[in-house]
Amino acid sequence: MAPPEQPLTPHDPRTVGEYQLTGRLGSGGMGTVYLGHRAGTAGQVAIKVLAPHLLDDVDARTRFLREGQTLQKVTGDYTARVLGVGFDGSMPYIVMERLDGPSLHAYVCESGAVRDPETLTRMAIALARALAALHNDGITHRDLKPGNILLTSVGPKVVDFGIARVVGQTHHTPAGNMVGTPGYMAPEQVTGNGAGPATDVWAWACCVVFAARGDHLFDGENVVDIARRILDGPPSDAFSGVGRLSPRLVPVLRRATAQDAAERPRDGAALLRLLDRSGATATVGSFAWDKLVGAR
């Protein structure tokens, strides 16, 4: 089931560049995602537009355009494809493939935690493959979380690369500032010591636990409380919910949430090798992802 399309409001544009808009797919702090198509064609696309109040914000424009440029470098099967980046006057926009499923966060909120062992294991492996492709392309996502994972009929797709880091690009983050979403940050993000591929591996583990338990691995009253829990590390029973479904994932999750980034799988490819050695990849066969999407 695709995310519900909402009608355009009187304040929404009717066209962006050469695309005609037909509805709204969602909105956030950075902008709005519309459903649309190129004039004279039938194929639908998703068009992300920077929020009007941010058009004069240099940092916001830079981050928005960086997301489009980053997505254009991505080649994996489990990441959203970008079809183009452009300007409509002074307004930047990103054209992406239209994805047909809810986010992992929305799915769990509506349907509850994943209870099928094979589904959980396949999801963990697919997300590891997404990271392997990103890291092979020189990209660190830095904000992997359930809200940035869409469950589509062809498998999970990682989206939202607004704060991704690309090898060779210069990104300035003030010293001591945390970059990411608190409950999914690795210790090095909490302390402001930078982020690399192993940071995404930590977030991968947090997302797998969320899928299996239906709640966050690290939660708290406020950001400071969450940060303290992250620096304390996962509690002893953190992976018991995963263990009941897919015990072979548990040792991989423990390695992936090592406090020292050097003790985790160094990147998505190393994570996949560890999953293979654990026997997790041998427990699953082909999978009809559309069953998961259609089960809502």
Secondary structure, DSSP 4 states (H G I P E B T S, - for coil): -PPPPBPPPTTS-SEETTEEEEEEEEE-SSEEEEEEEETT----EEEEEE-GGGTT-HHHHHHHHHHHHHHHH---TTBPPEEEEEEETTEEEEEEEPP-S-BHHHHHHHH-S---HHHHHHHHHHHHHHHHHHHHTTEE-S---GGGEEEETTEEEE---TT-EETT------TT---S-GGG--HHHHTT----HHHHHHHHHHHHHHHHHSS-SS--SSHHHHHHHHHH---TTTTHHHHHH-GGGHHHHHHHT-SSGGGS-SSHHHHHHHHHHHTGGGG-----HHHHHHT-
